[in-house]
Each structure stands twice: as C-alpha cells, then as structure tokens.
C-alpha cells in the first residue's frame, strides 16, 4: 500500500493572482458605472420633472385667467427669484397660487441647501422664476449638477 504525501489545493501565488484579477475587474466596473455620476443624473432628472410640473401649473393658472398669470404675490419678477415664502429675503411666494388648485404639493430641488416643502407658509423650492419683457416665463433649476442647464421658458 502506497501513500501519497501530495496535498491538493491552490498555492498562495495562485490565490494572489486571482485576487489581483478580481480587484482589477471591480475597479474597471466601478469606473464604468460611476455611481456618483448616476446619482447626479437622477437628481437632474428630478429637477427636469419639477421644472416642467411648475411650468405646467403656471400655464394652467394662465389658461383660467385669460392668458395672464394671476397670483396674490403680484407680478412675476423680471429677474430670476427663488420661489419660496421668504418675500423679505427676495423670494417670490408662488406656493399659495399653485398648490391645491394646480398642484398637490410644491416640488423642491432634491439637493439645494435649505430647499423644503412643509406648507404654503413654510417652503423654499430652490428653483427660480422670472418673466421677461416679452411675457415669457422662465422656470430654472440653478443647482443642476454635472454642468447641466435646466430651465424651461414658455
């Protein structure tokens, strides 16, 4: 009866080579997927949807008022102003003019500092609005990421 002293298994060198290959493949996959960029693109998509929803609500208000935007806050600003409840801070208080009648809630920028919606009396959208001399209304997302310019003019 012969006995073999050879053991089966992988050598340390083989295991190190396999681990190095796996690390290289994971690095390539992470570089290709770039999760930070994917999240930024998702937030920009949310901003596009919000700007469109606000613009549609403004259009609905205008349709009901013979083509003129009507709001208790007064005429739309000629230069871009953030939509929020802090009128003393230069914000345009559009919330009460749109929420409940044209929108269920006021959308706000997903990552702008201080952007929130609690009620018509406590909000800051992080989005801006303006009306030029030709009566064209522009809603913008100034906190857009990845160099994107998100605005809608009607």
Secondary structure, 3 states (H helix, E strand, C coil): CCCCCCCCCCCHHHHHHHHHHHHHHHHHHHHHHCHHHHHHHHHHHHHHHHHHHHHHHHHHHHHHCCCCCCCCCCCCCCCCEEEECCHHHCCECCHHHHECCCECCCCCCCCCCCCEEEECCEEEEEEEEEECCCCCEEEEECCCCCCCCEEEEC
